[in-house]
Amino acid sequence: MEARRDFLTRIVSVVVPAGVVAFLPSAQARPKPPQNPQLPKEEDPSAPKPDPKLILEANQKEIKKNVEKLYDLASELKAEVEKTDSVHVLSVAMLRKTDEIERLAKEIRSRAKG
């Protein structure tokens, strides 16, 4: 019995420090990456600035294109809802169309805000 206790004491006295030594390197603080690795560069004052009118016109064209697409998707969804019994089951295609409609509506709203 005494030999067993002595043996266990020796094992514990060897294993515990080895475990602590193995754990220490992973517990050390790792260097943190810089918070802003790419700071915005100052623009060249001599560089020509984009024409706001051109930007607004391009934005308007994009809004018109998205509104047309939104109208088409909404019309397709309406037709699909009218021909399906959606009381029991909603088709995956209908759900995808609603997601696409929502995405387009959000994009139109963000472009309209500027």
C-alpha positions as MATLAB code, in Angstrom:
seq = 'MEARRDFLTRIVSVVVPAGVVAFLPSAQARPKPPQNPQLPKEEDPSAPKPDPKLILEANQKEIKKNVEKLYDLASELKAEVEKTDSVHVLSVAMLRKTDEIERLAKEIRSRAKG';
ca = [
       0.000    0.000    0.000;
       2.847    2.355    0.904;
       4.631    1.524   -2.341;
       1.506    2.303   -4.342;
       1.054    5.672   -2.631;
       4.715    6.503   -3.170;
       4.428    5.550   -6.837;
       1.303    7.697   -7.355;
       2.945   10.647   -5.605;
       5.937   10.429   -7.923;
       3.738   10.128  -11.024;
       1.663   13.155  -10.007;
       4.786   15.161   -9.190;
       6.096   14.504  -12.716;
       2.856   14.752  -14.735;
       1.421   17.945  -13.210;
       4.497   20.143  -13.859;
       4.803   18.673  -17.371;
       1.177   19.584  -18.054;
       1.688   23.103  -16.751;
       4.817   23.562  -18.877;
       2.962   22.286  -21.956;
       0.064   24.661  -21.305;
       2.140   27.819  -20.727;
       3.182   28.576  -24.337;
      -0.405   28.473  -25.548;
      -1.577   30.650  -22.660;
       0.919   33.429  -23.357;
      -0.453   36.593  -24.862;
      -0.266   36.630  -28.622;
       0.594   39.869  -30.372;
      -2.511   41.683  -31.543;
      -2.714   42.802  -35.159;
      -2.987   46.555  -35.688;
      -6.552   47.804  -35.434;
      -6.439   49.776  -38.678;
      -4.043   47.926  -40.963;
      -5.016   50.010  -43.979;
      -5.548   53.591  -43.037;
      -7.305   55.585  -45.731;
      -4.774   57.344  -47.875;
      -5.152   61.026  -48.389;
      -6.382   61.792  -51.856;
      -4.166   63.681  -54.219;
      -5.520   67.250  -54.301;
      -4.371   67.660  -57.896;
      -6.349   64.610  -59.051;
      -9.605   65.448  -60.837;
     -12.678   64.898  -58.697;
     -15.520   62.862  -60.175;
     -18.394   64.912  -61.513;
     -21.339   64.627  -59.081;
     -23.788   65.054  -61.960;
     -22.366   61.990  -63.729;
     -22.547   59.987  -60.530;
     -26.180   60.980  -59.994;
     -27.085   60.108  -63.588;
     -25.472   56.681  -63.294;
     -27.249   56.196  -59.988;
     -30.590   57.121  -61.579;
     -30.048   54.645  -64.439;
     -29.237   51.924  -61.938;
     -32.373   52.744  -59.916;
     -34.560   52.604  -63.046;
     -33.061   49.268  -64.066;
     -33.601   47.841  -60.576;
     -37.176   49.143  -60.398;
     -37.973   47.418  -63.708;
     -36.476   44.192  -62.426;
     -38.366   44.584  -59.146;
     -41.631   45.088  -61.035;
     -41.007   41.968  -63.139;
     -40.194   39.854  -60.093;
     -43.230   41.131  -58.193;
     -45.472   40.364  -61.186;
     -44.038   36.847  -61.464;
     -44.525   36.306  -57.735;
     -48.123   37.544  -57.927;
     -48.884   35.160  -60.798;
     -47.264   32.273  -58.950;
     -49.192   33.003  -55.754;
     -52.482   33.156  -57.663;
     -51.953   29.755  -59.283;
     -50.725   27.945  -56.142;
     -52.512   26.934  -52.993;
     -50.165   28.540  -50.499;
     -52.356   27.715  -47.508;
     -50.524   24.437  -46.996;
     -47.182   24.817  -48.759;
     -44.966   27.662  -49.925;
     -42.646   26.720  -52.745;
     -38.927   27.301  -52.513;
     -39.069   29.296  -55.743;
     -41.580   31.696  -54.163;
     -39.347   32.175  -51.142;
     -36.335   32.823  -53.360;
     -38.301   35.404  -55.336;
     -39.322   37.177  -52.145;
     -35.679   37.245  -51.021;
     -34.622   38.677  -54.394;
     -37.420   41.270  -54.228;
     -36.331   42.273  -50.734;
     -32.679   42.571  -51.812;
     -33.616   44.731  -54.810;
     -35.876   46.952  -52.718;
     -33.080   47.532  -50.200;
     -30.626   48.336  -52.986;
     -33.071   50.811  -54.547;
     -33.634   52.447  -51.165;
     -29.910   52.799  -50.480;
     -29.291   54.287  -53.952;
     -32.192   56.693  -53.517;
     -30.711   57.909  -50.234;
     -27.465   58.641  -52.014;
];
